[in-house]
Amino acid sequence: MDFHLTREQELVRQMMHDFTENEVKPIAAETDKTSTYPRENIEKLFDLGVMGMIVPEEFGGAGADDLSSAIAIEELSKQCASTGDILATHNGLCCGPIIANGTPAQKEKYLRMLTEGHKVGAFALTEPDAGSDAAKGTCVAELQGDHYVLNGSKIFITNGYVADVFVVFAMTDKSKGTKGISAFIVESSFPGFSVGKHEEKLGLHGSPTAEIVFTDCIVPKENLLGAEGKGFKIAMQTLDGGRIGIAAQALGIAEGAMEESINFAKTREQFGRPIAKFQNTQFLFADMHVAIEAARLLTYKAAVAKSEGGRFTLDAATAKLFASEAAMKITTKAVQVHGGYGYTKDYPVERMMRDAKITEIYEGTSEIQRVVISGNILGK
């Protein structure tokens, strides 16, 4: 395995590092404090070609590989996990399934909207009674002539109240369980679409999370994504790729927390010397470094596996599980390094700890990742 990034990937890292330091970091604390969607920075990411960077050039994207996409999410998440989340959802969960399953007409229309058109994308699978168990979904789609009529609601939808384009999953045949789920491309402008509750969350305050509601929502027949009954398969394939994005987000959060902690430990003095001089602090940083390097290798390996076109389910689940749990541990330790200061909002580590928690939950909880991993290695 080649452990070196290509020149293009290095350029992506440098570009995203500079953007994060100059544009994202200065407003990260205020974004969190006010729960404000970072609209101007998202527009700048569109201008840079990062929103939709995985979209083929023929449809207005940059044609970037999956590792480049992961690096972009990682760099953003070092300072603002909310911005990293918005990007990961747009690229992996909305553009991704359209790239993989869309008709030529769907790709031409919607991928251009999601790149050149500066339209934000979202992914709508979760329902009040259907989280990990997607088969329990009650959102339904009924074919009536030249259109489908959608009824039901989705919750915890990232980009929910700012997105223009949604990949939505609904039951077209309740009698078939998961084989009765179909996928649709839904625009927020369609009749019968509305936004419900805006979620107030522990972390990711800048990531716009909301309920979306379908009340006799009219969706053109040609907006069926893939064939009827293939929605569950599309959802699972999409989540496999999305888990790489969450692993990259968790990796970035962990790196940011370690960097903040090292800077603090070198300047914070107790008992006449910087706390970085104490062996217990040094060992803590050693453990952080090992976990971050392991998370990076797992995440990058999964991204490369996806780009190569083979099966990457196991790699994605492994990376997501390890990186998310490492991020939670590292950010908690980062707060501890800062002592009482770490418990205040004067330092970013408390925000990083709050942001890290969701990486163990969304796009498949840690428990679901263990189910996926064990099933793959045991041949279930």
Secondary structure, 3 states (H helix, E strand, C coil): CCCCCCHHHHHHHHHHHHHHHHHHHHHHHHHHHHCCCCHHHHHHHHHHCCCCCCCCHHHCCCCCCHHHHHHHHHHHHCCCHHHHHHHHHHHHHHHHHHHHHCCHHHHHHHHHHCCCCCCCEEEECCECCECCCHHHCCCEEEEECCEEEEEEEEEEEECCCCCCEEEEEEECCHHHHHHHEEEEEEECCCCCEEEEEECCCCCCCCCCEEEEEEEEEEEEHHHEECCCCCHHHHHHHHHHHHHHHHHHHHHHHHHHHHHHHHHHHHHCEECCEEHHHCHHHHHHHHHHHHHHHHHHHHHHHHHHHHHHCCCCHHHHHHHHHHHHHHHHHHHHHHHHHHHHHHHCCCCCHHHHHHHHHHHHCCCCCHHHHHHHHHHHHHCC
